[in-house]
Every structure is written in structure tokens, then in C-alpha cells.
């Protein structure tokens, strides 16, 4: 899910930290690509008559078609992708995964009702909400990448953390993902829309982390605190704090601890334990272990 509202906040507060680039401008670049995010996109987008692509045996092939053609496009333009697959989800994420399971169960009930009533628009919308990347999808894509001679790695935990570690180590130029938490993990350059369909004609958005910190006037620690306040997959949020108030509070007080000392003690739903959780998941030491 990434960090809620972070892309818009950066666009508003640090527009010069975002560059729009043509796809062809990455010729010769090595890019760490968030594989699970790509596969999810392909399962949603690569369809025929509103349905996922299937072979004659009824097996889904949308993820393979998407992976094949988007990877070929990168290779034809001289881009050298390194796909990074998620490892075991961290314990810190268990609460979010449980909530996703509950939302999925509710969507399944609504889908059954829509199918019974023949509401095609709702059927299409709910079917996409139920898309989930499985181990089989991952394994099939790994096999395809092997056959294509394209490298991939399996992260010990979150793919974005390993992508960030590769960037910081100078092994690759950037992290390609749609999830903005790649910045929270400390990637120097984050690319959005690199694996989008060519037909959409979307420019690649290039986010520069150091320029974001400079233009918003935050330290790395304060940026992590900001991301906690915006909302992430690792912990709860503080009720009533949206993007504008979050950045104002961080600039005024400097840290979550100070914010909690200076606002109504009955208001927060997520206190120091929330901060500790994300700090544990997103510190440089963690990324070093993920290399």
C-alpha cells in the first residue's frame, strides 16, 4: 500500500524533487524493479474483454504476458532490470495483512451479491479488488525471467528494502515501484510508471530523495516520522492528522515524541510503539542486512 498521500505531498511541497523523464532516457541504467508490484499491475491491467488472459487449460497468463512484454520493452531501450521479489512478510505487517484479509472477505461477499444481481460494473470493480499475487504467480515469473536471461533476487523480507539497499550500494541506479515507501526505506532515486503500459504514454516520474529532504527541510529521521503520521503498513496512525497537518507538526515539533508531548493525550491512537515499529523496519542497519 505504501505511504498514504506521500506522492501528492511531495508534488506540493517539493516539486523540484520530481523530474519527468522519457522512457528512453534510462538507456544503460541498471534498475531494481519491485516484482510483486509489477505482477499485481499486470494481473489488473493485462486483460481481454475485462477478463484476465488464460491459456487453453484455463490457467491465468496475464502476469506472464505483462512480465514478458514490459521486460522486452526495457531491454530494447537498453535498460537493465533486476527484479526483486518479496520474501517473508515482517511480523510488523501482520496487522495490515489481517485487515487486508478482512477487506478481501467483505469484497467476496459483495461480489457474490453483484453476480446474483447481474451488476456488471460492480462485478468488474470487485473482481479487481480481489486480485492477489500468489506464490505460483511469482514462481512462474521467475521461471520466465530465467528463460529470458534476466536477473532477479529474492529479498529476505520486503522487496522495497532490498531495492533501496541495492541503490545505496551503487549496484543499481534506482528503484522502480509504484509504492512510495521505497523512499522511506532510503532509496536515493525512485521511479514510478517505468513498467506502465506503453499505450498510456505516461512519463516516468523520477523522485530524488536528497532533494525532497532539502526542499521540505527535513532530516531522514523526520521524514520517517512524517511517513508514520501519513499512514503506512507497519503501524497505526494518529486520528485526525492528514498530510498538511502531519508536515506542519513535524516542522513545528521535530519528532513524533515531541508531537505526542504537545497534543491532546486522548487524541492519539498510535503512540511510541508505532514509531518504534516503523523505525525497526526502516533503519539503515536493517537495509544493510537485506543486501
C-alpha positions, 0 to 999 in steps of 0.5 A, a space after each residue: 500500500 505504501 505511504 498514504 498521500 506521500 506522492 501528492 505531498 511531495 508534488 506540493 511541497 517539493 516539486 523540484 524533487 520530481 523530474 519527468 523523464 522519457 522512457 528512453 532516457 534510462 538507456 544503460 541504467 541498471 534498475 531494481 524493479 519491485 516484482 510483486 508490484 509489477 505482477 499485481 499491475 499486470 494481473 489488473 491491467 493485462 486483460 481481454 474483454 475485462 477478463 484476465 488472459 488464460 491459456 487453453 487449460 484455463 490457467 491465468 497468463 496475464 502476469 506472464 504476458 505483462 512480465 514478458 512484454 514490459 521486460 522486452 520493452 526495457 531491454 530494447 531501450 537498453 535498460 537493465 532490470 533486476 527484479 526483486 521479489 518479496 520474501 517473508 512478510 515482517 511480523 510488523 505487517 501482520 496487522 495490515 495483512 489481517 485487515 487486508 484479509 478482512 477487506 478481501 472477505 467483505 469484497 467476496 461477499 459483495 461480489 457474490 451479491 453483484 453476480 446474483 444481481 447481474 451488476 456488471 460494473 460492480 462485478 468488474 470493480 470487485 473482481 479487481 479488488 480481489 486480485 492477489 499475487 500468489 506464490 505460483 504467480 511469482 514462481 512462474 515469473 521467475 521461471 520466465 525471467 530465467 528463460 529470458 536471461 534476466 536477473 532477479 533476487 529474492 529479498 529476505 523480507 520486503 522487496 522495497 528494502 532490498 531495492 533501496 539497499 541495492 541503490 545505496 550500494 551503487 549496484 543499481 541506479 534506482 528503484 522502480 515501484 509504484 509504492 512510495 515507501 521505497 523512499 522511506 526505506 532510503 532509496 536515493 532515486 525512485 521511479 514510478 510508471 517505468 513498467 506502465 503500459 506503453 499505450 498510456 504514454 505516461 512519463 516516468 516520474 523520477 523522485 530524488 530523495 536528497 532533494 525532497 529532504 532539502 526542499 521540505 527541510 527535513 532530516 531522514 529521521 523526520 521524514 520517517 516520522 512524517 511517513 508514520 503520521 501519513 499512514 503506512 503498513 507497519 503501524 497505526 496512525 494518529 486520528 485526525 492528522 492528514 498530510 498538511 497537518 502531519 508536515 506542519 507538526 513535524 516542522 513545528 515539533 521535530 519528532 513524533 515524541 515531541 508531537 505526542 508531548 504537545 497534543 491532546 493525550 486522548 487524541 492519539 491512537 498510535 503512540 511510541 510503539 508505532 514509531 518504534 515499529 516503523 523505525 525497526 523496519 526502516 533503519 539503515 542497519 536493517 537495509 544493510 542486512 537485506 543486501 
